[in-house]
Amino acid sequence: MSSPGASRTTLTRRRALGLLGGTAAGAGLAGCSPGGPGGDEVKFMYYGDAQSLPRYQKLFADFNQLHPEIKLKASNVPADNWAGFANAITTRIAGGLSPDIVDIATEGQRIFSSKGLLEPLDPYLQRDKAELDDFFADLNPTLRDYNLRYGSAAGTTTYFLPGGFNTMALYVNVDTFRKAGVEPPEEDWTWAEFRAAGQALRDKAGAFLVPVDEAYFVCVMPWLTTNGGSTFNADWTEPTFDSEPAIEAARFAKSLVDEGLSPKPGGEFDAPTQLARGKLGCLPAGRWVLGQLQDLKLIDRLRVVPWPIKVGRGTPVGWNAFPILKESRKKEEAWTFLKFLVSRQNNSFFATGTSVPPRRSGATSAEFLDNAPEGSRLFFDSMEYATPIPSPDRGPEAQTIIEEAWLSVITGNREVVDGLRNANERLRGLL
C-alpha cells in the first residue's frame, strides 16, 4: 500500500492513505474474549486524519440497519508512519484503551502481528465458514493468498480480513498522445516503445512523458517489478536493491530524466493539473487519484494502461485489512461487523472508495467502472502479477533508505551502482 492538488510530482499512495483513510465451537470462541463490557461501542481506529469519518459513519449506519444493537465509533490516529501508528495503538492498549478493530495497510500489517497485538481469526472463520464462503469465492484469489502469507511472519495464522487494494498503472491522456502522433497502447508496451513515445511527446507536443521521482510505491517499485526485480526477496528477509534488475531499472528511470522526458525530480510539479493541460502524457497512480481526475473533468480523455515492461508485467500492490485486537472486550461484536464489511451487500463501500474492491463482483460493478477512465478494470486484473510492497518490521526506515538512494541516483548526485549498493547494505543492517 501518497493529496488532491499536491504540488509534488504525483499523488503518492502513502499520502493518499493518510488523507483518505482490507470448526471451533461457539463456546471456545466466547472464551477468547476477556470479561467485562469494555464500554458501549465497538471502537474502530484508522491511520490518518478526520476526512474519512463521514464515510465510516455512513458505513456504520448501514450496518446498524441490520444490527441496531451494536454501536460503532471511528477514531483517527495521526502518525508519521505505520510504525508510529502501531506504537500509538500499543500505548492506548497499555493504558486500557484498546480499540476493537483497526484498518491497517500492507505497510503496517506485519508490524502489528509481530507485536502480538492481534486476535487469530481462524477459529471464527472455521465456525462461520458457511457465512463467508461467498466472500472467499468472490475474493481476488491472489489477494486471498497474500493476506495469509504476508499478514504474519510465519504466514500460517489468519489475523486479517482483506479489504480494498491498489495496484499501479498509467493514466494516459489520449489527446496529448495523438497530438504527438502516437497511439496509446491497448495492451502491453515495452520500455523502448515507452521512451519513443516520450520523445515524440517532447518534440511534437511540448509535453513530458511521465514524472520520475523517489516515491517508493509509485515511482520505484513499478520499474523494478517490470524488470523482474524488487527491493527485497519474496519473504522480505534479504534486500535485493542492488540486483542487476534494480540497477538496470534505476538507469532507465535516470535516462528519462536526463533526456527531458520527465520534470526534474524534487521540484514543484502538479502532475494531475499538467495532465489536464496537455503538458504531461502519463500520470502514474492507482485508483486513489480518481476523485481528482473527476474534478479536473479528465475522465473521457484518459485511458488506463499497464506499466511498460522490460522482462514482464509487474506492479506493486498494497491492500488494507481489518483485524480484531487481542485486548478487545467486544470480539464477537467486532467479528459481526467484519462479516458485514466484506459481504456482497456492502460492495458499494469499496466500489466507491479510493481503492479497488476485494471482490470481483465489486470490481466489475457499474459503481466501480462508471465515471472512471477506459481500462480501469486493469487495476483489479493486475493483481494476478502484482508484487506486495515489501514491508518488513522496520519498513518505514527501509522506505526512507530506498527513497533517498533512488533520488540520489536518478538526479545524478550519486552513481547508480554505488548508490544502490550502499543503500542495500543499510537495508541489510535493518534486518
Backbone hydrogen bonds in HBPLUS format (Angstrom, degrees):
<---DONOR---> <-ACCEPTOR-->    atom                        ^
c    i                          cat <-CA-CA->   ^        H-A-AA   ^      H-
h    n   atom  resd res      DA  || num        DHA   H-A  angle D-A-AA Bond
n    s   type  num  typ     dist DA aas  dist angle  dist       angle   num
A0006-ALA N   A0003-SER O   2.78 MM   3  5.18 128.1  2.05 159.5 151.5     1
A0269-PHE N   A0007-SER O   2.65 MM 262  5.44 136.7  1.83 162.0 172.9     2
A0016-ALA N   A0012-THR O   3.03 MM   4  6.29 155.2  2.10 149.6 157.4     3
A0017-LEU N   A0013-ARG O   2.87 MM   4  6.10 152.7  1.94 151.4 158.1     4
A0018-GLY N   A0014-ARG O   3.20 MM   4  6.47 151.9  2.28 140.7 147.6     5
A0019-LEU N   A0015-ARG O   2.92 MM   4  6.12 149.2  2.02 146.8 155.6     6
A0020-LEU N   A0016-ALA O   2.71 MM   4  5.52 157.3  1.76 150.9 156.7     7
A0021-GLY N   A0017-LEU O   3.01 MM   4  4.98 115.2  2.45 117.9 126.7     8
A0049-ASP N   A0018-GLY O   3.15 MM  31  6.42 143.2  2.29 177.3 168.4     9
A0028-GLY N   A0025-ALA O   2.96 MM   3  5.24 124.5  2.27 103.1 117.2    10
A0029-LEU N   A0025-ALA O   3.26 MM   4  6.71 149.9  2.36 149.3 157.3    11
A0030-ALA N   A0026-GLY O   2.99 MM   4  6.25 161.3  2.03 153.4 158.5    12
A0031-GLY N   A0027-ALA O   3.16 MM   4  6.35 144.2  2.30 139.9 148.4    13
A0032-CYS N   A0029-LEU O   2.81 MM   3  5.19 153.9  1.88 110.3 119.2    14
A0033-SER N   A0030-ALA O   3.22 MM   3  5.77 156.9  2.28 113.4 119.0    15
A0042-VAL N   A0071-LYS O   2.69 MM  29  6.08 166.1  1.71 153.1 155.8    16
A0073-LYS N   A0042-VAL O   2.94 MM  31  6.24 151.8  2.02 161.7 159.8    17
A0100-ASP N   A0043-LYS O   2.83 MM  57  5.15 156.7  1.89 135.3 143.3    18
A0101-ILE N   A0043-LYS O   3.06 MM  58  6.41 161.6  2.09 157.8 159.8    19
A0044-PHE N   A0073-LYS O   2.85 MM  29  5.89 177.4  1.85 158.2 158.1    20
A0075-SER N   A0044-PHE O   2.83 MM  31  6.28 143.7  1.96 157.1 167.6    21
A0045-MET N   A0101-ILE O   2.96 MM  56  6.41 160.3  2.00 151.0 155.3    22
A0103-ASP N   A0045-MET O   2.94 MM  58  6.41 155.6  2.00 159.5 167.3    23
A0046-TYR N   A0075-SER O   3.08 MM  29  6.56 148.2  2.19 154.0 161.8    24
A0077-VAL N   A0046-TYR O   2.86 MM  31  6.12 144.8  1.98 160.3 169.3    25
A0048-GLY N   A0077-VAL O   3.42 MM  29  5.86 161.2  2.46 110.2 115.2    26
A0053-LEU N   A0050-ALA O   3.14 MM   3  5.49 160.6  2.18 113.0 119.0    27
A0055-ARG N   A0052-SER O   3.06 MM   3  5.41 121.6  2.42 109.0 123.4    28
A0056-TYR N   A0052-SER O   3.15 MM   4  6.49 158.2  2.20 157.2 163.8    29
A0057-GLN N   A0053-LEU O   2.86 MM   4  6.06 157.8  1.91 158.0 165.1    30
A0058-LYS N   A0054-PRO O   3.05 MM   4  6.28 151.4  2.13 144.8 150.8    31
A0059-LEU N   A0055-ARG O   3.13 MM   4  6.39 158.3  2.18 143.0 149.1    32
A0060-PHE N   A0056-TYR O   2.86 MM   4  6.15 158.7  1.90 154.1 159.3    33
A0061-ALA N   A0057-GLN O   2.98 MM   4  6.18 150.2  2.07 140.7 148.9    34
A0062-ASP N   A0058-LYS O   2.97 MM   4  6.29 154.8  2.04 152.1 158.1    35
A0063-PHE N   A0059-LEU O   3.02 MM   4  6.31 155.3  2.08 147.2 154.3    36
A0064-ASN N   A0060-PHE O   2.88 MM   4  6.13 150.4  1.97 146.6 154.7    37
A0065-GLN N   A0062-ASP O   3.23 MM   3  5.37 147.2  2.34  98.7 108.2    38
A0066-LEU N   A0063-PHE O   3.00 MM   3  5.61 145.2  2.13 113.3 121.9    39
A0067-HIS N   A0063-PHE O   2.90 MM   4  6.11 153.9  1.97 143.3 151.8    40
A0070-ILE N   A0067-HIS O   3.18 MM   3  5.79 169.9  2.19 119.3 122.3    41
A0085-PHE N   A0081-ASN O   2.97 MM   4  6.32 150.9  2.05 146.6 155.7    42
A0086-ALA N   A0082-TRP O   2.87 MM   4  6.07 160.8  1.91 146.8 151.4    43
A0087-ASN N   A0083-ALA O   2.92 MM   4  6.17 154.7  1.99 145.8 153.0    44
A0088-ALA N   A0084-GLY O   2.92 MM   4  6.15 148.5  2.02 142.3 151.0    45
A0089-ILE N   A0085-PHE O   2.99 MM   4  6.32 156.5  2.04 151.3 157.2    46
A0090-THR N   A0086-ALA O   2.91 MM   4  6.15 158.0  1.96 147.9 154.4    47
A0091-THR N   A0087-ASN O   2.95 MM   4  6.18 154.3  2.01 145.8 152.0    48
A0092-ARG N   A0088-ALA O   3.09 MM   4  6.39 151.8  2.17 143.1 150.4    49
A0093-ILE N   A0089-ILE O   2.92 MM   4  6.24 155.9  1.98 151.8 158.6    50
A0094-ALA N   A0090-THR O   2.95 MM   4  6.21 161.4  1.98 151.4 156.0    51
A0095-GLY N   A0091-THR O   3.10 MM   4  6.31 135.4  2.31 136.9 148.5    52
A0095-GLY N   A0092-ARG O   3.11 MM   3  5.04 127.8  2.40  92.0 106.1    53
A0097-LEU N   A0092-ARG O   2.70 MM   5  4.87 159.9  1.74 152.8 147.7    54
A0096-GLY N   A0093-ILE O   2.89 MM   3  5.07 160.3  1.93 113.5 115.9    55
A0325-LEU N   A0100-ASP O   2.98 MM 225  5.31 158.8  2.03 131.7 138.6    56
A0104-ILE N   A0321-ALA O   2.97 MM 217  5.41 178.6  1.97 164.5 164.2    57
A0321-ALA N   A0104-ILE O   2.78 MM 217  5.41 146.1  1.90 143.1 153.6    58
A0108-GLY N   A0105-ALA O   2.84 MM   3  5.59 158.2  1.89 123.7 130.7    59
A0106-THR N   A0319-TRP O   2.92 MM 213  5.46 114.2  2.36 135.0 153.0    60
A0109-GLN N   A0106-THR O   3.22 MM   3  5.29 144.7  2.35 103.2 112.8    61
A0112-PHE N   A0108-GLY O   3.06 MM   4  6.31 161.3  2.10 155.3 159.0    62
A0113-SER N   A0109-GLN O   3.01 MM   4  6.29 169.3  2.02 153.9 156.9    63
A0114-SER N   A0110-ARG O   2.82 MM   4  5.75 155.6  1.88 144.7 151.5    64
A0115-LYS N   A0111-ILE O   3.21 MM   4  6.34 133.0  2.44 137.5 148.1    65
A0115-LYS N   A0112-PHE O   3.23 MM   3  5.29 135.9  2.44  97.1 108.8    66
A0117-LEU N   A0112-PHE O   3.46 MM   5  5.90 170.8  2.47 161.2 159.3    67
A0116-GLY N   A0113-SER O   3.13 MM   3  5.33 160.9  2.17 105.9 111.3    68
A0326-LYS N   A0117-LEU O   2.83 MM 209  5.62 174.7  1.83 137.4 139.1    69
A0119-GLU N   A0324-ILE O   2.87 MM 205  5.58 169.2  1.88 170.3 166.6    70
A0121-LEU N   A0158-THR O   2.71 MM  37  5.49 176.0  1.71 169.9 169.6    71
A0124-TYR N   A0121-LEU O   3.04 MM   3  5.32 118.0  2.44 107.1 122.3    72
A0125-LEU N   A0121-LEU O   2.91 MM   4  6.16 161.7  1.94 160.1 166.3    73
A0126-GLN N   A0122-ASP O   2.92 MM   4  6.08 155.5  1.98 152.7 158.7    74
A0127-ARG N   A0123-PRO O   2.99 MM   4  6.12 161.2  2.03 143.5 149.0    75
A0128-ASP N   A0124-TYR O   2.94 MM   4  6.05 163.2  1.96 153.2 157.3    76
A0131-GLU N   A0128-ASP O   3.02 MM   3  5.45 125.4  2.32 108.9 122.3    77
A0132-LEU N   A0128-ASP O   3.26 MM   4  6.57 141.4  2.41 147.7 158.8    78
A0132-LEU N   A0129-LYS O   3.01 MM   3  5.19 128.8  2.29 101.1 115.0    79
A0133-ASP N   A0129-LYS O   2.92 MM   4  5.93 118.2  2.31 153.7 169.1    80
A0136-PHE N   A0132-LEU O   3.11 MM   4  6.44 167.0  2.13 163.4 164.5    81
A0137-ALA N   A0133-ASP O   2.96 MM   4  6.08 146.1  2.07 146.3 155.9    82
A0138-ASP N   A0134-ASP O   3.09 MM   4  6.14 141.1  2.24 140.6 149.7    83
A0138-ASP N   A0135-PHE O   3.18 MM   3  5.22 128.2  2.47  96.5 109.6    84
A0139-LEU N   A0135-PHE O   2.82 MM   4  5.82 127.7  2.09 145.2 160.4    85
A0360-ARG N   A0138-ASP O   2.84 MM 222  5.63 167.2  1.86 153.1 153.9    86
A0140-ASN N   A0358-PRO O   2.95 MM 218  5.97 153.4  2.02 169.5 172.5    87
A0143-LEU N   A0140-ASN O   3.05 MM   3  5.31 117.6  2.45 104.2 119.3    88
A0144-ARG N   A0140-ASN O   3.07 MM   4  6.43 151.0  2.16 152.7 161.6    89
A0145-ASP N   A0141-PRO O   3.18 MM   4  6.43 156.8  2.23 143.5 148.5    90
A0146-TYR N   A0142-THR O   2.91 MM   4  6.16 169.4  1.92 156.1 158.8    91
A0147-ASN N   A0143-LEU O   2.87 MM   4  5.90 155.6  1.92 148.1 154.5    92
A0149-ARG N   A0145-ASP O   2.96 MM   4  6.14 172.3  1.96 156.7 159.3    93
A0150-TYR N   A0146-TYR O   2.87 MM   4  5.62 170.0  1.88 150.1 152.4    94
A0155-GLY N   A0152-SER O   3.13 MM   3  5.04 126.6  2.43  94.0 108.4    95
A0161-LEU N   A0322-PHE O   3.11 MM 161  5.25 153.4  2.18 126.5 132.4    96
A0322-PHE N   A0161-LEU O   2.94 MM 161  5.25 157.0  1.99 139.1 146.1    97
A0163-GLY N   A0320-ASN O   2.67 MM 157  5.17 155.4  1.73 157.5 150.1    98
A0320-ASN N   A0164-GLY O   2.87 MM 156  5.66 165.6  1.89 172.4 177.1    99
A0165-PHE N   A0356-VAL O   3.02 MM 191  5.11 149.9  2.11 133.8 142.3   100
A0356-VAL N   A0165-PHE O   2.67 MM 191  5.11 173.0  1.67 154.7 156.7   101
A0166-ASN N   A0318-GLY O   2.84 MM 152  5.56 154.4  1.91 163.0 171.6   102
A0318-GLY N   A0166-ASN O   3.15 MM 152  5.56 153.7  2.22 147.6 155.5   103
A0169-ALA N   A0285-ALA O   3.14 MM 116  5.95 152.2  2.22 149.0 154.4   104
A0285-ALA N   A0169-ALA O   3.20 MM 116  5.95 161.6  2.23 154.5 160.1   105
A0170-LEU N   A0305-VAL O   2.95 MM 135  5.37 170.1  1.96 164.8 166.7   106
A0305-VAL N   A0170-LEU O   2.94 MM 135  5.37 165.0  1.96 153.8 158.1   107
A0171-TYR N   A0283-LEU O   2.88 MM 112  5.00 172.2  1.89 143.3 144.4   108
A0283-LEU N   A0171-TYR O   2.92 MM 112  5.00 156.6  1.97 133.7 141.3   109
A0172-VAL N   A0303-ARG O   2.84 MM 131  5.20 175.5  1.85 153.6 152.1   110
A0303-ARG N   A0172-VAL O   2.96 MM 131  5.20 139.1  2.13 137.2 149.6   111
A0173-ASN N   A0281-GLY O   2.95 MM 108  5.46 165.1  1.97 157.0 161.5   112
A0177-PHE N   A0173-ASN O   3.12 MM   4  6.45 162.0  2.16 155.9 161.0   113
A0174-VAL N   A0301-ARG O   2.92 MM 127  5.83 146.2  2.04 157.7 167.7   114
A0178-ARG N   A0174-VAL O   2.96 MM   4  6.17 166.2  1.97 153.5 157.2   115
A0179-LYS N   A0175-ASP O   2.94 MM   4  6.11 145.5  2.06 143.7 153.3   116
A0180-ALA N   A0176-THR O   3.29 MM   4  6.56 136.5  2.49 137.2 147.3   117
A0180-ALA N   A0177-PHE O   2.96 MM   3  5.22 132.2  2.19 101.1 114.3   118
A0182-VAL N   A0177-PHE O   2.95 MM   5  5.12 164.9  1.98 138.5 136.8   119
A0181-GLY N   A0178-ARG O   2.92 MM   3  4.73 158.5  1.97 100.7 106.9   120
A0309-ILE N   A0189-TRP O   2.85 MM 120  6.30 159.6  1.90 147.5 150.5   121
A0194-PHE N   A0190-THR O   2.89 MM   4  6.10 151.7  1.97 147.5 156.1   122
A0191-TRP N   A0309-ILE O   2.99 MM 118  5.58 133.5  2.21 138.3 134.5   123
A0195-ARG N   A0191-TRP O   2.89 MM   4  6.18 161.1  1.92 152.9 156.9   124
A0196-ALA N   A0192-ALA O   3.02 MM   4  6.26 159.3  2.06 146.9 152.5   125
A0197-ALA N   A0193-GLU O   2.97 MM   4  6.20 152.4  2.05 143.5 150.7   126
A0198-GLY N   A0194-PHE O   2.98 MM   4  6.30 154.0  2.05 148.2 155.6   127
A0199-GLN N   A0195-ARG O   2.95 MM   4  6.31 149.4  2.04 150.2 158.3   128
A0200-ALA N   A0196-ALA O   3.13 MM   4  6.42 153.4  2.21 144.7 151.1   129
A0201-LEU N   A0197-ALA O   2.92 MM   4  6.21 157.5  1.98 150.4 157.1   130
A0202-ARG N   A0198-GLY O   2.91 MM   4  6.09 160.6  1.94 148.7 153.8   131
A0203-ASP N   A0199-GLN O   2.97 MM   4  6.06 163.4  1.99 145.0 149.8   132
A0204-LYS N   A0200-ALA O   2.80 MM   4  5.59 162.0  1.83 150.4 155.3   133
A0205-ALA N   A0201-LEU O   3.04 MM   4  4.98 144.1  2.17 121.1 130.5   134
A0207-ALA N   A0201-LEU O   3.09 MM   6  5.32 177.3  2.09 125.4 126.0   135
A0208-PHE N   A0279-LYS O   3.02 MM  71  6.11 163.6  2.05 134.5 129.2   136
A0281-GLY N   A0208-PHE O   2.82 MM  73  6.20 148.5  1.92 149.2 159.3   137
A0209-LEU N   A0261-LEU O   2.79 MM  52  5.16 148.2  1.89 131.9 142.5   138
A0282-CYS N   A0209-LEU O   2.89 MM  73  5.89 137.4  2.08 148.4 160.8   139
A0210-VAL N   A0261-LEU O   3.33 MM  51  6.74 155.6  2.39 154.3 161.4   140
A0219-CYS N   A0215-ALA O   2.76 MM   4  5.15 158.5  1.80 144.2 151.2   141
A0221-MET N   A0216-TYR O   2.98 MM   5  6.11 173.4  1.98 172.3 171.6   142
A0224-LEU N   A0220-VAL O   3.31 MM   4  6.62 160.3  2.35 151.8 157.7   143
A0225-THR N   A0221-MET O   2.86 MM   4  5.96 175.1  1.86 165.2 165.9   144
A0226-THR N   A0222-PRO O   3.15 MM   4  6.15 152.1  2.23 141.3 147.6   145
A0227-ASN N   A0224-LEU O   3.03 MM   3  5.26 154.1  2.10 106.3 114.2   146
A0229-GLY N   A0224-LEU O   2.75 MM   5  4.72 157.7  1.80 144.5 139.3   147
A0228-GLY N   A0225-THR O   3.30 MM   3  5.10 160.1  2.35 104.4 103.6   148
A0310-LYS N   A0226-THR O   3.06 MM  84  5.88 166.4  2.08 144.9 146.0   149
A0311-VAL N   A0226-THR O   2.95 MM  85  5.99 168.5  1.96 150.2 153.7   150
A0240-THR N   A0231-THR O   2.77 MM   9  5.01 169.3  1.78 118.7 122.5   151
A0233-ASN N   A0238-GLU O   2.88 MM   5  5.60 146.3  2.00 156.4 167.4   152
A0236-TRP N   A0233-ASN O   3.10 MM   3  5.20 163.7  2.13 110.7 115.1   153
A0243-SER N   A0240-THR O   3.24 MM   3  5.41 159.2  2.28 114.0 112.8   154
A0247-ILE N   A0243-SER O   2.93 MM   4  6.21 162.9  1.96 158.0 163.0   155
A0248-GLU N   A0244-GLU O   2.91 MM   4  6.05 168.1  1.93 155.8 158.8   156
A0249-ALA N   A0245-PRO O   2.98 MM   4  6.07 152.6  2.05 139.2 147.1   157
A0250-ALA N   A0246-ALA O   2.91 MM   4  6.15 159.3  1.96 150.7 155.8   158
A0251-ARG N   A0247-ILE O   2.98 MM   4  6.23 157.4  2.04 149.6 155.9   159
A0252-PHE N   A0248-GLU O   3.00 MM   4  6.24 152.1  2.08 144.8 152.2   160
A0253-ALA N   A0249-ALA O   2.95 MM   4  6.21 165.9  1.97 154.1 157.6   161
A0254-LYS N   A0250-ALA O   2.90 MM   4  6.08 160.4  1.94 148.8 154.5   162
A0255-SER N   A0251-ARG O   2.96 MM   4  6.16 145.9  2.08 139.3 148.5   163
A0255-SER N   A0252-PHE O   3.06 MM   3  5.02 116.8  2.47  92.3 108.1   164
A0256-LEU N   A0252-PHE O   3.19 MM   4  6.58 141.8  2.35 146.8 155.9   165
A0256-LEU N   A0253-ALA O   3.19 MM   3  5.33 129.2  2.46  97.9 110.4   166
A0257-VAL N   A0254-LYS O   3.07 MM   3  5.17 122.0  2.42  97.5 111.9   167
A0258-ASP N   A0254-LYS O   2.84 MM   4  6.15 167.4  1.86 157.3 160.9   168
A0259-GLU N   A0255-SER O   2.95 MM   4  5.97 149.8  2.04 143.4 149.8   169
A0261-LEU N   A0256-LEU O   2.87 MM   5  5.09 143.7  2.00 165.4 170.1   170
A0260-GLY N   A0257-VAL O   3.06 MM   3  5.31 163.4  2.09 112.4 116.7   171
A0274-GLN N   A0270-ASP O   2.99 MM   4  6.21 160.9  2.03 157.8 164.1   172
A0275-LEU N   A0271-ALA O   2.84 MM   4  6.02 148.2  1.94 154.3 163.5   173
A0276-ALA N   A0272-PRO O   3.06 MM   4  6.38 151.8  2.14 143.9 150.6   174
A0277-ARG N   A0273-THR O   3.00 MM   4  6.31 139.8  2.17 141.3 152.9   175
A0279-LYS N   A0274-GLN O   2.89 MM   5  5.07 150.7  1.97 162.1 159.0   176
A0278-GLY N   A0275-LEU O   3.29 MM   3  5.35 160.6  2.33 102.5 108.0   177
A0290-LEU N   A0287-ARG O   3.03 MM   3  5.71 171.4  2.04 129.3 131.5   178
A0292-GLN N   A0289-VAL O   3.11 MM   3  5.63 123.2  2.45 112.6 125.5   179
A0293-LEU N   A0289-VAL O   3.19 MM   4  6.50 156.1  2.25 153.4 160.7   180
A0293-LEU N   A0290-LEU O   3.05 MM   3  5.10 114.7  2.49  97.5 113.6   181
A0294-GLN N   A0290-LEU O   2.89 MM   4  6.18 150.6  1.97 156.2 165.1   182
A0295-ASP N   A0291-GLY O   3.01 MM   4  6.27 156.7  2.06 144.4 150.5   183
A0296-LEU N   A0292-GLN O   3.05 MM   4  6.28 141.5  2.20 140.2 150.3   184
A0298-LEU N   A0293-LEU O   3.10 MM   5  5.52 170.4  2.11 160.5 161.7   185
A0297-LYS N   A0294-GLN O   2.91 MM   3  4.95 157.4  1.96 106.0 112.6   186
A0301-ARG N   A0298-LEU O   2.86 MM   3  5.48 155.4  1.93 125.7 134.0   187
A0302-LEU N   A0299-ILE O   3.29 MM   3  5.52 169.4  2.31 113.3 115.6   188
A0304-VAL N   A0374-GLU O   2.80 MM  70  6.14 172.7  1.80 169.5 171.9   189
A0387-THR N   A0315-THR O   2.81 MM  72  6.14 162.0  1.84 160.8 167.1   190
A0317-VAL N   A0387-THR O   2.95 MM  70  5.84 131.1  2.20 136.6 134.5   191
A0389-ILE N   A0317-VAL O   2.98 MM  72  5.75 155.9  2.04 154.9 151.3   192
A0328-SER N   A0325-LEU O   3.06 MM   3  5.29 163.0  2.09 110.7 115.2   193
A0334-ALA N   A0330-LYS O   2.88 MM   4  6.05 158.9  1.93 151.7 158.6   194
A0335-TRP N   A0331-LYS O   2.82 MM   4  6.01 156.1  1.87 150.1 156.6   195
A0336-THR N   A0332-GLU O   2.99 MM   4  6.20 152.6  2.06 144.1 151.2   196
A0337-PHE N   A0333-GLU O   3.10 MM   4  6.43 153.4  2.17 145.9 152.4   197
A0338-LEU N   A0334-ALA O   2.97 MM   4  6.30 157.7  2.02 149.9 156.1   198
A0339-LYS N   A0335-TRP O   3.02 MM   4  6.26 156.2  2.08 151.6 156.7   199
A0340-PHE N   A0336-THR O   3.25 MM   4  6.53 151.8  2.33 140.2 147.4   200
A0340-PHE N   A0337-PHE O   3.06 MM   3  5.10 116.3  2.48  96.1 111.7   201
A0341-LEU N   A0337-PHE O   2.84 MM   4  6.11 156.5  1.89 152.8 160.4   202
A0342-VAL N   A0338-LEU O   3.23 MM   4  6.49 152.2  2.31 149.7 153.2   203
A0343-SER N   A0340-PHE O   3.06 MM   3  5.03 162.1  2.09 107.3 112.5   204
A0346-ASN N   A0343-SER O   3.05 MM   3  5.41 153.7  2.12 107.7 116.0   205
A0347-ASN N   A0344-ARG O   3.09 MM   3  5.32 157.2  2.14 118.4 117.0   206
A0349-PHE N   A0346-ASN O   3.12 MM   3  5.76 141.1  2.27 117.3 125.6   207
A0350-PHE N   A0347-ASN O   3.15 MM   3  5.69 123.6  2.49 110.9 122.4   208
A0351-ALA N   A0347-ASN O   2.92 MM   4  6.08 166.8  1.94 158.3 162.5   209
A0352-THR N   A0348-SER O   3.04 MM   4  5.86 146.8  2.15 145.8 149.3   210
A0353-GLY N   A0350-PHE O   3.18 MM   3  5.10 166.3  2.20 106.6 109.5   211
A0362-GLY N   A0359-ARG O   3.13 MM   3  5.22 127.6  2.42  96.3 109.4   212
A0363-ALA N   A0359-ARG O   3.06 MM   4  6.40 156.4  2.12 149.6 156.0   213
A0364-THR N   A0360-ARG O   3.01 MM   4  6.17 129.6  2.28 148.4 160.1   214
A0365-SER N   A0362-GLY O   3.26 MM   3  5.13 162.6  2.29 101.4 105.8   215
A0368-PHE N   A0365-SER O   3.17 MM   3  5.44 131.8  2.42 100.6 112.0   216
A0369-LEU N   A0365-SER O   3.10 MM   4  6.35 161.2  2.13 151.7 157.1   217
A0370-ASP N   A0366-ALA O   2.79 MM   4  5.24 160.2  1.83 142.3 146.7   218
A0376-SER N   A0373-PRO O   3.29 MM   3  5.90 138.8  2.47 144.3 141.4   219
A0378-LEU N   A0375-GLY O   3.00 MM   3  5.84 165.3  2.02 125.0 129.5   220
A0379-PHE N   A0376-SER O   3.19 MM   3  5.95 153.1  2.27 119.4 123.4   221
A0380-PHE N   A0377-ARG O   3.06 MM   3  5.65 138.1  2.24 114.6 124.2   222
A0381-ASP N   A0377-ARG O   3.14 MM   4  6.45 170.4  2.15 155.6 157.8   223
A0382-SER N   A0378-LEU O   2.84 MM   4  5.71 155.7  1.90 155.0 157.9   224
A0383-MET N   A0380-PHE O   3.23 MM   3  5.85 163.4  2.26 115.2 120.3   225
A0384-GLU N   A0381-ASP O   3.19 MM   3  6.09 166.7  2.21 122.5 125.6   226
A0385-TYR N   A0382-SER O   3.17 MM   3  5.76 148.0  2.28 114.5 120.5   227
A0386-ALA N   A0383-MET O   3.25 MM   3  4.78 167.2  2.27  98.8 102.6   228
A0395-GLY N   A0392-PRO O   2.85 MM   3  4.89 125.5  2.15 132.5 124.9   229
A0398-ALA N   A0394-ARG O   3.08 MM   4  6.37 156.8  2.13 150.2 157.5   230
A0399-GLN N   A0395-GLY O   2.84 MM   4  6.07 158.3  1.88 158.2 163.7   231
A0400-THR N   A0396-PRO O   3.16 MM   4  6.41 154.5  2.23 142.4 148.2   232
A0401-ILE N   A0397-GLU O   3.14 MM   4  6.46 161.0  2.18 150.3 154.4   233
A0402-ILE N   A0398-ALA O   2.96 MM   4  6.21 165.7  1.98 156.8 160.5   234
A0403-GLU N   A0399-GLN O   2.90 MM   4  6.04 170.3  1.91 155.6 158.2   235
A0404-GLU N   A0400-THR O   2.98 MM   4  6.04 163.3  2.01 149.6 154.5   236
A0405-ALA N   A0401-ILE O   3.03 MM   4  6.13 162.3  2.06 148.1 153.2   237
A0406-TRP N   A0402-ILE O   2.91 MM   4  6.06 166.1  1.93 153.4 157.6   238
A0407-LEU N   A0403-GLU O   3.02 MM   4  6.10 164.7  2.04 147.7 151.8   239
A0408-SER N   A0404-GLU O   3.10 MM   4  6.26 154.5  2.17 142.5 149.5   240
A0409-VAL N   A0405-ALA O   3.09 MM   4  6.39 146.8  2.21 149.6 157.9   241
A0410-ILE N   A0406-TRP O   2.99 MM   4  6.16 164.5  2.01 157.3 161.3   242
A0411-THR N   A0407-LEU O   3.20 MM   4  6.08 141.0  2.36 140.3 148.4   243
A0413-ASN N   A0408-SER O   2.88 MM   5  5.02 122.0  2.22 152.6 166.5   244
A0414-ARG N   A0408-SER O   3.02 MM   6  5.46 127.8  2.31 138.0 131.4   245
A0412-GLY N   A0409-VAL O   3.23 MM   3  5.02 152.1  2.32  94.4 102.7   246
A0419-GLY N   A0415-GLU O   2.83 MM   4  5.88 163.5  1.86 160.6 166.2   247
A0420-LEU N   A0416-VAL O   2.98 MM   4  6.13 168.6  1.99 159.6 161.7   248
A0421-ARG N   A0417-VAL O   2.94 MM   4  5.99 158.6  1.99 149.9 156.4   249
A0422-ASN N   A0418-ASP O   3.01 MM   4  6.06 162.3  2.05 147.5 152.4   250
A0423-ALA N   A0419-GLY O   3.09 MM   4  6.25 159.5  2.14 141.7 147.6   251
A0424-ASN N   A0420-LEU O   2.83 MM   4  5.98 152.3  1.91 143.6 151.6   252
A0425-GLU N   A0421-ARG O   3.08 MM   4  6.34 153.9  2.15 148.4 153.7   253
A0426-ARG N   A0422-ASN O   3.18 MM   4  6.49 153.7  2.25 144.9 152.0   254
A0427-LEU N   A0423-ALA O   2.87 MM   4  6.18 151.3  1.96 150.4 158.9   255
A0428-ARG N   A0424-ASN O   2.91 MM   4  6.17 154.4  1.97 146.1 153.0   256
A0429-GLY N   A0425-GLU O   3.08 MM   4  6.33 146.5  2.20 140.3 148.8   257
A0430-LEU N   A0427-LEU O   3.01 MM   3  5.22 133.0  2.24 100.4 113.1   258
A0431-LEU N   A0428-ARG O   3.08 MM   3  5.32 135.7  2.28 102.0 113.8   259
